[in-house]
Amino acid sequence: MKSKLEAMFLELKDTSEMMVDLAYSSLLYDNVEIAEEVLSLYDRMEELSERIQDEIVQVSRSMPDEVARAVVTTRLMDSILEIADAARSIADVVVRGLAEHPVLALSIRDSDTTMCLAKVGTESILAGKTLGEHSLATNTGMFVLAVRREDDYIFGPGWDTRLEAGDILIARGPEDAVSYFKDIVDGTRTEF
């Protein structure tokens, strides 16, 4: 299959992995904001799967010898979508306010990490800078798992990932670092 299809498939896989991580975190920490991000990612997955199906049809028409691979690709895509649907179901429990359970409360008490979302403000010292320029993880204790830029996601951003005002950072780290992290990201704090 062609590289366009491979790139879309990689995005589908990365998105489903992020959804699972976020869904479990939203459940563990009873975090509606993160659960809503999972639901948003699910909508994105549905759109992406439709684009993949269209691309598979085009490849199959132009290269009939690729039909067998197209069938396997479609089955794999369906499996990935089932995983995404399970993550959506977990997040839905949180959004509906049904996540408060004693067993989950015990898990949370024993956990020393949490997840959060933070929006890069126009006055933030991070706007226009890479993650590495400010050693964000080192200075805040929060590790950025993904960056949402409008409707696009950067999964597993590296030190060279440049942040822009308006980016949403999805991060994991200690509960006591969240407030500081959000203040740095939104521009409330202007130095470490």
C-alpha positions in Angstrom: 0.0 0.0 0.0 1.1 3.6 -0.5 2.7 5.8 2.1 -0.4 8.0 2.5 -2.3 5.0 3.7 0.5 4.0 6.0 0.6 7.4 7.5 -3.1 7.4 8.2 -2.9 4.0 9.7 0.0 5.1 12.0 -2.2 8.0 13.1 -5.1 5.7 13.8 -2.9 3.4 15.9 -1.3 6.3 17.8 -4.7 7.9 18.5 -6.2 4.7 19.8 -3.2 4.2 22.1 -3.5 7.7 23.4 -7.3 7.2 23.9 -6.7 4.2 26.1 -4.2 6.0 28.3 -6.4 9.0 28.6 -9.6 6.9 29.2 -8.0 5.0 32.1 -6.6 8.2 33.5 -9.9 10.0 33.3 -11.5 7.1 35.2 -8.8 6.8 37.8 -8.8 10.6 38.5 -12.5 11.2 37.8 -11.3 13.9 35.3 -14.2 15.0 33.0 -11.9 17.3 31.0 -9.7 14.3 30.0 -12.7 12.1 29.4 -14.1 14.7 27.0 -10.8 14.7 25.2 -11.2 11.0 24.6 -14.7 11.5 23.2 -13.2 14.2 20.9 -10.5 11.8 19.8 -13.1 9.1 19.1 -14.9 11.5 16.6 -11.5 12.1 15.0 -11.0 8.3 14.7 -14.3 7.8 12.9 -13.4 10.5 10.4 -9.9 9.0 9.9 -11.3 5.5 9.4 -13.6 6.8 6.7 -10.6 8.4 4.9 -8.7 5.1 5.2 -11.6 3.2 3.7 -11.8 5.6 0.8 -8.0 5.3 0.3 -8.2 1.4 0.4 -10.9 1.5 -2.3 -8.7 3.7 -4.5 -5.7 1.5 -4.0 -7.7 -1.6 -4.7 -9.1 -0.1 -7.9 -5.7 1.1 -9.2 -3.8 -2.0 -8.1 -6.0 -5.1 -8.2 -3.1 -7.3 -6.8 -3.4 -5.3 -3.5 -7.0 -6.4 -2.8 -5.8 -9.1 -0.3 -3.8 -6.6 1.6 -6.7 -4.2 1.6 -8.9 -6.8 3.2 -6.4 -7.5 6.0 -5.9 -3.7 6.4 -9.6 -3.3 6.8 -9.8 -6.0 9.5 -6.9 -4.5 11.4 -8.6 -1.1 11.2 -11.8 -2.6 12.6 -9.8 -4.0 15.5 -8.2 -0.7 16.3 -11.6 1.0 16.2 -13.0 -1.6 18.7 -10.2 -0.6 21.1 -11.0 3.1 20.5 -14.7 2.3 21.2 -13.8 0.6 24.5 -11.8 3.7 25.5 -14.8 5.9 24.5 -17.0 3.8 26.7 -14.7 4.2 29.7 -14.6 8.0 29.2 -18.4 8.1 28.9 -18.6 6.6 32.4 -16.6 9.6 33.7 -18.6 12.2 31.7 -21.8 10.8 33.0 -20.5 11.1 36.6 -20.6 7.3 37.3 -16.8 6.9 38.0 -16.9 7.4 41.8 -16.3 4.0 43.1 -14.5 2.9 46.4 -12.1 0.7 44.5 -11.1 3.5 42.2 -10.7 5.8 45.2 -8.2 3.4 46.7 -6.3 3.2 43.4 -6.1 6.9 43.3 -4.8 7.2 46.8 -2.0 4.8 46.0 -1.1 6.5 42.7 1.4 9.4 42.7 0.7 10.6 39.1 -2.2 12.3 37.4 -2.9 13.7 34.0 -4.0 17.1 32.9 -4.7 19.4 29.9 -3.2 22.9 29.7 -3.6 25.5 27.0 -0.5 27.5 25.9 -1.3 31.2 26.4 -0.2 34.0 24.2 1.9 35.4 27.0 3.4 32.0 28.0 7.2 31.7 28.0 6.6 28.5 26.1 4.9 30.1 23.1 7.2 29.8 20.1 9.7 27.7 22.0 10.5 24.0 21.9 9.8 21.7 24.8 13.6 21.3 25.2 14.4 25.0 25.2 12.8 25.3 28.7 13.3 21.7 29.8 9.6 21.6 30.5 9.5 18.1 32.0 12.5 18.8 34.2 11.3 22.2 35.4 7.7 21.3 36.1 7.7 17.6 36.8 5.0 17.1 34.1 5.8 15.0 31.0 3.9 16.1 27.8 2.4 13.0 26.1 0.7 14.9 23.3 0.0 18.3 21.8 -3.3 19.1 20.2 -3.0 21.9 17.7 -6.4 22.8 16.5 -7.7 19.5 15.1 -4.3 17.8 14.8 -2.3 15.9 17.4 1.4 15.5 17.9 1.8 12.2 19.8 5.0 11.7 21.8 6.4 15.2 21.2 10.1 15.5 21.4 12.5 18.1 22.8 12.4 19.8 19.3 8.6 20.1 19.2 7.8 23.8 19.0 4.8 25.0 20.9 2.4 27.7 19.7 -0.1 29.8 21.6 -3.4 27.9 21.6 -1.8 24.5 21.7 -3.4 22.1 24.3 -0.8 20.0 26.1 -1.8 16.7 27.5 0.6 15.8 30.3 1.3 13.3 33.1 3.1 13.8 36.4 2.7 14.3 40.1 -0.6 15.7 41.4 1.3 18.5 43.2 2.9 19.7 40.0 -0.3 20.3 38.0 -1.1 23.8 39.2 2.5 25.0 38.7 2.5 23.3 35.2 -0.7 25.0 34.2 0.5 28.4 35.4 3.7 28.1 33.3 1.8 26.9 30.2 -1.0 29.5 30.3 1.4 32.3 31.1 0.2 33.1 34.7 3.9 32.4 35.7 6.5 33.9 33.5 9.6 32.1 34.9 10.5 28.8 36.5 
